[in-house]
Amino acid sequence: MIPMRCKEKKTGLFESTRTPSGVLLKKTVVDNSDCNFWIKAVNLTETPVTLYKNQRVGVITEISQNG
């Protein structure tokens, strides 16, 4: 699990878009009041991979809340 931070408060689906080769980030539903959330990450290679602070690795697509 790695900590993530978004630029603006959103409720939606996080999907990875720009990850280093061999790294998978799990799609996650984000319900944010403070723009901080956790993502499950897996490195499928034997080579260590570094994800840097403030590195853009995905987007949050807004979803509507019914109810």
C-alpha positions as CSV (number, residue, x, y, z in Angstrom):
1,M,0.0,0.0,0.0
2,I,1.3,3.5,-0.9
3,P,-0.1,6.8,0.2
4,M,-1.5,9.0,-2.5
5,R,-2.6,12.7,-2.5
6,C,-4.8,14.5,-5.0
7,K,-4.8,18.2,-5.9
8,E,-8.5,18.8,-5.4
9,K,-11.2,17.1,-3.3
10,K,-13.1,14.5,-5.4
11,T,-15.2,11.5,-5.1
12,G,-14.5,9.1,-7.9
13,L,-12.6,6.1,-9.3
14,F,-8.8,6.3,-9.3
15,E,-7.2,4.7,-12.3
16,S,-3.4,4.5,-13.1
17,T,-2.3,6.2,-16.3
18,R,1.5,6.8,-15.9
19,T,3.3,4.1,-14.0
20,P,6.8,2.8,-14.6
21,S,7.0,-0.5,-16.6
22,G,6.0,-3.5,-14.5
23,V,4.1,-1.5,-11.8
24,L,0.4,-2.0,-11.4
25,L,-1.8,0.2,-9.3
26,K,-5.2,-1.1,-8.2
27,K,-8.3,0.8,-9.3
28,T,-9.8,2.3,-6.2
29,V,-13.0,4.2,-5.3
30,V,-12.0,7.4,-3.6
31,D,-14.3,9.3,-1.2
32,N,-12.2,12.2,-0.2
33,S,-12.7,15.0,2.2
34,D,-9.0,15.7,2.7
35,C,-7.4,14.4,-0.6
36,N,-5.4,11.6,1.0
37,F,-5.9,7.9,0.3
38,W,-4.1,4.6,-0.1
39,I,-3.5,2.6,-3.2
40,K,-2.4,-1.1,-3.5
41,A,0.8,-1.2,-5.7
42,V,2.5,-4.3,-7.2
43,N,5.9,-4.5,-8.9
44,L,5.8,-7.4,-11.3
45,T,9.5,-7.3,-12.1
46,E,12.5,-8.2,-10.0
47,T,14.0,-4.8,-10.7
48,P,13.3,-2.2,-7.9
49,V,11.1,0.7,-9.0
50,T,11.0,4.1,-7.3
51,L,7.8,6.2,-7.3
52,Y,8.7,9.8,-6.4
53,K,6.8,12.3,-4.3
54,N,4.5,14.5,-6.4
55,Q,4.9,12.0,-9.4
56,R,1.6,11.9,-11.3
57,V,0.6,8.2,-11.7
58,G,-3.2,8.4,-12.4
59,V,-6.5,10.2,-12.5
60,I,-9.7,10.3,-10.4
61,T,-12.8,10.2,-12.6
62,E,-15.7,11.7,-10.8
63,I,-18.7,9.4,-10.2
64,S,-22.1,10.6,-9.1
65,Q,-23.6,9.8,-5.7
66,N,-27.2,8.8,-5.8
67,G,-29.2,9.0,-2.7
